[in-house]
Amino acid sequence: MTVQHADELWQARAACRGPHASIFFPPAHFERKDEKRDREARAKAICAGCPVRQDCLDYALRIREPHGIWGGLNELERKAVLARRLH
């Protein structure tokens, strides 16, 4: 099984799939700080019950995903995890 195929398998089981997937990424228009906080909180609530949350986070960290909520963490939170791993 290739790495890409393995990635596709966990993604198929992700709780974020479906019509609400857009809340995991910032909108194309300006987003106020409170709107971002609320959108991220909704996304993280979905992540909290996701059966593949760790797979998702591992993937985002591995590819250095710069946008959105992945594995329950936003961009800055993922950067902090990567920084801790370097020290």
N, C-alpha and C positions, 0 to 999 in steps of 0.2 A: 504494500500500500504506500503510495507516495505521500509526502507531507501535505501537498495541496489537497489530496483526496481526504486525508484525515481532518484537515481544517474544515472541509465542506461537511463532513459528518457531524461535527459538534454544532456547526452553524445551523443545520437543519433542525436541531433540537432546542435552539435558543428561544427564550421567552420573549425576546424583543422582536421576533418576526411578526409581520402583519401590519395592519393599518396604523398602529401607534409608533412604528419604528422611527418616524421623523423626530420624536422628542429626544432621541439619543444624540442628535446633532444640532448645532446652532442653525437658526433660520437664515435665509439669504438676506433678509433685511436686518436693520439695527435691532439689537435685543438689549433692553434695559437690564441693569444688574438684578433687580428683583424678578424679572421675567426669566432670566437665566437660572437663578437660584431655584425658582419653582419648577422649571422644565427639568433641570438636573435632578431635583428631588423626586419627581415623578418617574424619571428614567431609572434612578437608583432603587426605587421601590420595586420596580419590575425585576431588576437585576437580583435583588435580595432573595427572590424565590426561584431563580433560574437554575436548572439542573446542570448547566454547563458554564456557570459563572467563572470558575477558575480557568477552564480552557480558553474562554474569551479573553480574560485578563492576560494569561500567558501569551496568547497570540498577539494582542495589542502591544505588549512589552517587547516581544521578539521583533516585530516589524517596526517598532517605534512609531505607532499610530499617533499622528499629531492632532487629531480632531475627535470630538464626541466622547460619549460615555461608553466604556468597554469594561466588562467585568466589574461593574459597580464603581469605577473610578473615572474622574474627568482628566483632562490633559495635565493639569498641574499636579494632581495626585499621582498620576503615572510617572511623571518626571521625578517626583520625590522618591518613589519606589526605586527607580533606576539609579538615582543618585546614591541612595543608601546601599545598593548592591555594589557600587564602585568603591565604597569605603570599607 
